[in-house]
Every structure is written in structure tokens, then in C-alpha cells.
């Protein structure tokens, strides 16, 4: 028997193939959206950092734009993590390592941020305790 595949002598059902295909398509779609929003967040950070402090009104507008871009990127990163979890991929810190978002001074990490020390989704606290006690 192969891991993740059908048992020997049992053909994979069409419905199983369709579900696996849809899960993969969804992961790709969410990944593309996350990449688009992540690039927008980095561009907004660059624009905000490049704005002179004397241009207070423009800087405030760029800061609002940066906040919106980061909110959208964090939102799609959460979707990506949820879809990865549904597919059995449990190392969510890998998402933060491979696809970092800009860090803005004074901005708290997003809920569910795998790079954040806090455990923000249901059951995460007890999972963290189990991992600690498992040694």
C-alpha cells in the first residue's frame, strides 16, 4: 500500500481524484492570490519608507495603503495555511520562512501568524502543550 494512495487491489474512485484535484487547484489559486497581495504589501512598504517625513499628508495616505495591503496579505496567508492544513501539511512556519511579509514597527503580528509566538487558532494552545510535553 502506498502512503496517501489507494490500497493495493482497490482502484481510486473518480470522486477521490476529483476531490484531490480540487484541493490542489484551490491551493494554487490561494497561493497566487497570496503572492499578489504579498507583492503589493512589499511595494506599499517601499513607497511608505521612500516618502519624506516632511510630506505628512502623503505619508499618512501611504501608511493607510500599507496597512490595507498588509491586512489583505495576512488574510490570504491565513487562507493558505488553512488549505495546507486541510491537505495534511502541518509545518506552517514554513510559509512564514519562505514567504515573509514586511514587518512594520509598532504593528502587532496577525492572528494565526505562524511566525508569531502566540497561538491564535482554536486548539493551538493544547497542541502546543502536547508538543512541549512530548519532549
N, C-alpha and C positions, 0 to 999 in steps of 0.2 A: 504494500500500500504506500502511496506517495503522500507526503505531507500536503495538506490543502487540496488534494485531488480526490477523485472518487476511489472507492475501494476496488481492488482487483476484481474483475469479472462483472463490475457494475458500470454501465455507461453513464456518463454525465448527462443529466437531463437538460433539455433545451432551456427550461426555466432557470436552472442554475447558471448556465452560460450567459443568459440574458442579464441576470442579476449581477454577475461578476463584471460583465461588460459595462453595465450602467454605473456600477460603483467606480470603475476605472475612469469612465467618461466624466463623472461628477468630480472626482479628484482632480482630473486635468482641468476642468472648467474652473473650479475654485482656485486651483494653483495659478492659472492665467490671470484671474481677477485679482488675486493677492499680489502677484508680480506687478500688475498695472498700478495698483494702489500704493504698493511699496515704493515704486519708482517715483510716483507723484509726491510721496512723503519726503523722499530724499531731495527732490527738486525744490520743494517748498522750504525745506531746511536750508538749502544752499541760498535761495533767494532771501530768506529771512536773515541769515548770517551776513550776506553781502550788502544789506541795507544799512546806510549810515545811521548812527544813533540820533543825529540831528533831525532826521525825517520821521518824527514821532508818529504822525498820522499814517504814513505809508508803512512804517514798521508795525504798527498795531494791526493794520489790514493784513499784512503778511503773516503776523502771528496768528490771527484768526484762521487764515488759509492753512497754515501749518497744523494747527490744532485739528481742523476738519480732515486734512489729509492723513494725519496720524490716527485719528479715530476710525476712519474708513479702513486703513491698512490693518489696524489691530482687530477690527471686526472681521475682516476676511482671513486674518491669521487664525482667529478662533474657529471660523468655519473649516479651515484647512485641518486644524488639529482634531476637530470633531469627526471629519470624514476619515482622517488617518486612523483614529481610534476605532471607527466602525469597520475598518478594513484589517484591524488587528495590529497596526503599527503603534507601539506604546511609547517609544522614545520621543517625547515631544520636545525635549531640549534640543534635539537635532534640528528642528525647524528654526529655533532662535539662533543656533550656531551657523546654519547655512544661509539663512535669510534674515539678517539683522535689520531691525528698524532703527531709525535715528533716535538718539537719546537727547532729550531736551531738558536742561537744568530746571528743576522745580516741578517737573511733570512726573506724577506717580506712574508706576508700571500698570499696564492694563490688567483687568481681572482675567485670570486664566493664562497670563503670560508665563510660558514655560521657563523663562529666564528669571522670573521673579521668585524671591524666597517664600512668598506667601502661597498657600494652597487655596485656590479660589473656586474650584468647582465641587459640586456635591460628592462626597465620598473621598475626596482627595486627602483630607486630614487623616482619616483612618487608614488609607493606603500608605500615607507617609509614615504613620506609626508602625504599620506592619513591616515596611521595608527596614525601618530602623531596628526593630526588634528581631528581624530575621537575620541580622548580622552581616 
